[in-house]
């Protein structure tokens, strides 16, 4: 799954669970190394609309 690998590639991301069926991603990350804005940008770059 391309979007999962892209999110996992961000520094500070610890865990990613993606459900395309539910249109949902749950991301566990270190706030000192990344933030929601960066994660949303990666999601959007991979063709999905973050909420």
N, C-alpha and C positions, 0 to 999 in steps of 0.2 A: 504494500500500500504506500504509494508515493508521498502522500501528505504526512503519514506517520513517520516515515524515515526523515522527512524534512524537519519536522518538529524535534525528533530525537537528535538531529544534528546541531541544534542550538546548545551552546554552552550553558550548563546549569540545569538542563532538563534531566530529571531523574526517571520519570515513568510516563508513558503515553498509552492510553487506551482509546481506540477510535472505533466507532460504530457508524458505518455509512448508512446502514438501514435506519438507525435512529437519528442520523444527522447530528452526531455528537462526538466530541473529543474531550477526554478528561486528562489533564496534564498536571503532573506533580513536578515542581521546579524550585530551584534555589533563587529566591528573590534578590540575592546579592549578585547574581550572575546574569540573569535575564529578567524580562518582565512580560506582562500580558500584551503590551503593545507589539513587542517583537514577535511573540507567538502568533498573534493575529495577522501580522504582516506576512509571515511564512505561510499561514493557512491561505490567505488571499492570493499569494504568488503561485499557489498550487491549484488555483481554480475554484476555491470554495469561499463562501461568504461567511466570515466569522460574526458572531453575535456577542 
